[in-house]
Amino acid sequence: MSEGQVSKAVLIAGPTASGKSALALELALSAGGVVINADSMQVYRDLRIITARPTRDEEAQVPHRLYGHVDAAVNFSTGAWLADAAVALAEARAQGGQPIFIGGTGLYFKALTRGLSTVPPIPPEVRDSVRARLERNGVEALHAELASRDPVAAGRLNVRDRTRIARALEVVEATGRSLLDWHREGQPPLLPEDSFRALFLAPERDELYARIDARFEAMLGAGALAEVERLVARDLDPLLPAMKAHGVPVLIRHLRGEISRDEAAAIGRADTRHYAKRQFTWFRHQLPEFEWVKPEEARGWLAAVGAG
């Protein structure tokens, strides 16, 4: 690889259980890379098994960053991850290692490659008021209201786009400023265009779902239930992200005696399959710059772009 190629980061995304971690490890071993986590649940220290984090043996083979570095009591945000990712990226480059971002959290990859808006949180009363007017008066009326307060933003939106019209009106109502102004002042991407190569690992659905089912059973066999039991013993706020990780809520129901282990496993497998389906849809629409590659073709793709 040339010096210019080495400086480019590799982004490996894909649905859960698609084989991303194994591919990232193989690439890191061959390219002298640093594996940087881009999965919003694998950041939590308390959730090694149920989130299928790399094993300790795997982590010992190459540098791994941003895995298990956050306590489950923390409501970890995309902005917080991006700040940590900036440090990990700088360290990898300083040490001459190829940065390899790997995970399934679309918002993390979007922030990484598109930047992050600095829009402050919208007060619930403002959001509720706007949504109530939307339901009561319809989307055309809400668009007209937005046009009177933020004509530039309104002019860029389809008059039937309920979600974006409501969002733009919430922002101008809560902050007195256009959403466009906030976006212009947002945090720039850590990885601008042409500074990375991006792959979305896309197995055949039937194959992926079989892997999801097998992995959920393997996690149960490896101690996922005891891991969730320790999490429950901490008596954390049930609305925290770690408490809503895939598999956690249903195993909590089992621990409370509400459902059997088999029922919990069946629900956990189904929930994970549904999540994988949403990941396919999200990346297809939100990050079209990711190149979709079948698992059996991934190594050839990495070699072709100079990463293998």
Legacy VTK file of the C-alpha trace (Angstrom):
# vtk DataFile Version 3.0
C-alpha trace
ASCII
DATASET POLYDATA
POINTS 308 float
0.000 0.000 0.000
1.132 3.516 -0.670
1.365 6.155 2.005
-1.826 7.790 0.717
-3.735 4.539 0.982
-2.517 3.812 4.500
-3.834 7.160 5.694
-7.369 6.302 4.627
-9.657 4.784 7.227
-11.680 1.667 6.496
-15.312 1.610 7.606
-16.951 -1.795 8.035
-20.671 -1.617 8.722
-23.422 -4.182 8.458
-26.278 -5.847 10.283
-25.760 -7.657 13.539
-24.156 -11.127 13.220
-22.937 -10.477 9.664
-19.292 -11.240 10.449
-18.000 -7.668 10.788
-15.785 -8.304 13.818
-13.977 -11.257 12.241
-13.374 -9.269 9.058
-12.073 -6.247 10.993
-9.739 -8.436 13.027
-8.373 -10.129 9.917
-7.784 -6.761 8.248
-6.143 -5.316 11.350
-3.790 -8.288 11.606
-2.753 -8.008 7.958
-2.567 -4.208 7.741
-1.309 -3.277 11.196
-4.647 -1.700 11.977
-6.475 -0.356 15.019
-10.072 -1.579 15.444
-12.348 1.243 16.622
-15.847 0.358 17.820
-18.844 2.010 16.132
-21.588 0.055 17.915
-23.634 2.001 20.452
-24.162 -0.976 22.784
-20.656 -2.414 22.699
-19.386 0.744 24.392
-20.920 -0.459 27.674
-18.659 -2.179 30.148
-21.504 -4.254 31.599
-22.571 -5.832 28.294
-19.754 -7.931 26.864
-21.711 -11.137 26.188
-25.180 -9.919 25.237
-23.748 -7.411 22.721
-21.271 -9.943 21.228
-18.257 -7.768 21.894
-14.891 -9.112 20.722
-13.465 -11.629 23.176
-10.500 -10.815 25.369
-8.347 -13.085 23.193
-9.389 -11.161 20.084
-8.762 -7.822 21.772
-5.267 -9.010 22.716
-4.305 -9.683 19.085
-4.606 -6.101 17.812
-5.428 -2.743 19.427
-9.161 -2.331 20.066
-10.599 1.056 21.050
-13.944 2.244 22.471
-15.107 -1.188 23.610
-16.552 -1.439 27.114
-15.233 1.966 28.145
-18.575 3.384 29.364
-20.508 2.464 32.499
-24.093 1.293 32.000
-25.338 4.115 34.234
-24.279 6.659 31.580
-26.677 7.876 28.906
-24.001 7.822 26.225
-24.735 9.983 23.176
-23.603 10.078 19.565
-21.785 13.324 20.321
-19.897 11.709 23.189
-18.924 8.794 20.957
-17.739 11.167 18.239
-15.491 12.959 20.721
-14.004 9.642 21.845
-13.649 8.520 18.230
-11.672 11.670 17.414
-9.136 10.751 20.094
-8.945 7.127 18.954
-8.494 8.202 15.335
-5.713 10.648 16.208
-3.926 8.017 18.293
-4.154 5.424 15.526
-2.704 7.813 12.972
0.030 8.985 15.331
1.097 5.374 15.819
0.971 4.603 12.101
-1.929 2.162 12.408
-4.713 1.974 9.859
-7.992 3.086 11.509
-10.722 0.464 11.081
-14.147 1.601 12.269
-16.528 -1.308 12.682
-20.084 -1.567 13.915
-23.756 -1.455 13.107
-24.864 1.896 14.519
-25.807 4.032 11.553
-25.891 7.308 13.479
-22.272 6.812 14.533
-21.142 6.329 10.947
-23.262 9.248 9.781
-21.704 11.541 12.394
-18.264 10.235 11.466
-18.643 10.972 7.752
-21.210 13.789 7.656
-20.586 15.658 10.907
-22.942 16.390 13.755
-25.477 19.144 14.191
-25.192 21.277 17.313
-28.956 21.760 17.708
-29.709 21.969 21.441
-32.299 19.629 22.966
-35.876 20.636 22.202
-38.010 21.121 25.349
-40.741 18.456 25.522
-43.475 21.087 25.751
-42.375 22.628 22.440
-42.244 19.243 20.712
-45.664 18.277 22.104
-47.178 21.578 20.979
-45.861 21.255 17.423
-46.966 17.632 17.133
-50.418 18.504 18.449
-50.800 21.237 15.818
-49.638 18.813 13.156
-52.324 16.313 14.090
-55.003 18.950 14.550
-54.363 21.175 11.522
-52.508 18.946 9.073
-49.100 19.083 7.418
-49.979 21.868 4.934
-50.922 24.229 7.759
-47.740 23.388 9.622
-45.681 24.044 6.498
-47.390 27.415 6.084
-46.538 28.242 9.706
-42.925 27.279 9.091
-42.852 29.408 5.908
-43.876 32.470 7.909
-41.149 31.925 10.509
-38.349 30.284 8.505
-39.058 30.733 4.790
-35.668 29.413 3.617
-36.014 26.132 5.496
-39.634 25.793 4.408
-38.653 26.355 0.789
-36.282 23.375 0.915
-38.853 20.941 2.253
-41.547 18.956 0.512
-44.899 20.284 1.724
-45.931 16.714 2.641
-42.822 15.859 4.670
-44.409 15.718 8.121
-41.282 14.718 10.034
-38.880 17.321 8.655
-41.423 20.151 8.728
-42.222 19.422 12.367
-38.514 19.213 13.215
-37.694 22.545 11.523
-40.583 24.273 13.283
-39.605 22.811 16.665
-36.094 24.173 16.283
-37.095 27.696 15.281
-39.734 27.783 18.006
-37.363 26.537 20.714
-34.219 28.444 19.713
-35.383 31.403 17.638
-32.966 30.294 14.909
-33.292 28.322 11.703
-32.344 24.665 11.644
-30.143 25.571 8.670
-28.111 27.948 10.859
-27.523 25.204 13.417
-26.455 22.778 10.705
-23.953 25.274 9.288
-22.385 25.631 12.731
-22.352 21.927 13.413
-19.327 19.773 14.049
-17.541 18.863 10.801
-17.026 15.202 9.912
-13.996 13.437 11.354
-13.626 11.646 8.034
-14.354 13.987 5.118
-15.133 12.663 1.656
-12.220 10.760 0.064
-10.563 10.091 3.427
-12.148 6.663 3.899
-13.367 3.505 2.179
-16.735 2.222 3.347
-18.130 -1.301 3.166
-21.552 -2.582 4.205
-21.415 -6.328 4.801
-24.645 -7.721 3.339
-25.259 -11.463 3.787
-28.275 -13.185 2.283
-31.212 -12.720 4.643
-31.862 -16.408 5.362
-28.205 -17.000 6.117
-28.070 -13.931 8.373
-31.199 -14.881 10.299
-29.826 -18.385 10.909
-26.634 -16.829 12.250
-28.621 -14.489 14.505
-30.593 -17.407 15.951
-27.464 -19.477 16.552
-25.601 -16.568 18.102
-28.397 -15.746 20.524
-28.342 -19.309 21.790
-24.552 -19.184 22.014
-24.727 -15.980 24.070
-27.151 -17.628 26.487
-24.783 -20.564 26.786
-21.868 -18.204 27.422
-23.512 -16.501 30.394
-25.690 -13.720 28.966
-28.419 -14.381 31.526
-26.018 -13.956 34.451
-24.668 -10.797 32.830
-28.168 -9.314 32.626
-28.863 -10.424 36.190
-25.834 -8.432 37.381
-27.099 -5.446 35.411
-30.550 -5.720 37.029
-28.935 -5.851 40.472
-27.587 -2.342 39.885
-31.172 -0.988 39.900
-30.525 1.435 37.046
-33.060 3.640 35.280
-34.859 1.313 32.813
-34.801 4.086 30.190
-31.002 4.112 29.977
-29.646 2.864 26.612
-27.810 -0.077 28.195
-31.067 -1.309 29.717
-32.647 -1.412 26.256
-29.861 -3.288 24.444
-31.154 -6.118 22.270
-31.858 -9.125 24.448
-31.691 -7.267 27.756
-35.396 -6.360 28.240
-36.639 -9.830 27.349
-34.112 -11.556 29.623
-35.176 -9.219 32.420
-38.745 -10.422 31.882
-37.521 -13.994 32.215
-35.594 -13.186 35.406
-38.787 -11.710 36.860
-40.641 -14.927 36.124
-42.916 -13.398 33.509
-41.855 -15.718 30.673
-39.893 -18.951 30.322
-36.312 -19.146 29.118
-37.459 -20.614 25.812
-40.001 -17.827 25.335
-37.354 -15.227 26.153
-34.952 -16.771 23.665
-37.594 -16.870 20.922
-38.514 -13.214 21.474
-34.846 -12.216 21.663
-34.083 -13.931 18.367
-37.097 -12.344 16.658
-36.273 -8.861 17.997
-32.701 -9.178 16.738
-33.854 -10.290 13.295
-36.171 -7.269 13.110
-33.295 -5.003 14.143
-31.102 -6.442 11.384
-33.840 -5.726 8.850
-33.990 -2.104 10.028
-30.203 -1.825 9.685
-30.403 -2.861 6.028
-33.071 -0.231 5.371
-31.349 2.544 7.311
-27.965 2.218 5.620
-29.523 1.873 2.172
-31.353 5.199 2.532
-29.068 7.198 4.830
-25.534 6.254 3.764
-25.563 5.342 0.069
-21.796 5.916 -0.148
-21.249 2.581 1.632
-20.554 -0.144 -0.911
-22.649 -3.266 -0.297
-20.544 -6.405 -0.387
-21.417 -10.056 0.241
-19.340 -11.670 3.017
-17.647 -14.068 0.606
-16.529 -11.093 -1.518
-15.383 -8.844 1.326
-11.727 -9.872 1.332
-11.499 -9.294 -2.397
-13.059 -5.847 -1.952
-10.545 -4.913 0.739
-7.668 -6.097 -1.431
-9.022 -4.201 -4.459
-9.131 -0.899 -2.556
-5.681 -1.454 -1.131
-6.734 -2.415 2.389
-5.901 -6.079 2.262
LINES 1 309
308 0 1 2 3 4 5 6 7 8 9 10 11 12 13 14 15 16 17 18 19 20 21 22 23 24 25 26 27 28 29 30 31 32 33 34 35 36 37 38 39 40 41 42 43 44 45 46 47 48 49 50 51 52 53 54 55 56 57 58 59 60 61 62 63 64 65 66 67 68 69 70 71 72 73 74 75 76 77 78 79 80 81 82 83 84 85 86 87 88 89 90 91 92 93 94 95 96 97 98 99 100 101 102 103 104 105 106 107 108 109 110 111 112 113 114 115 116 117 118 119 120 121 122 123 124 125 126 127 128 129 130 131 132 133 134 135 136 137 138 139 140 141 142 143 144 145 146 147 148 149 150 151 152 153 154 155 156 157 158 159 160 161 162 163 164 165 166 167 168 169 170 171 172 173 174 175 176 177 178 179 180 181 182 183 184 185 186 187 188 189 190 191 192 193 194 195 196 197 198 199 200 201 202 203 204 205 206 207 208 209 210 211 212 213 214 215 216 217 218 219 220 221 222 223 224 225 226 227 228 229 230 231 232 233 234 235 236 237 238 239 240 241 242 243 244 245 246 247 248 249 250 251 252 253 254 255 256 257 258 259 260 261 262 263 264 265 266 267 268 269 270 271 272 273 274 275 276 277 278 279 280 281 282 283 284 285 286 287 288 289 290 291 292 293 294 295 296 297 298 299 300 301 302 303 304 305 306 307
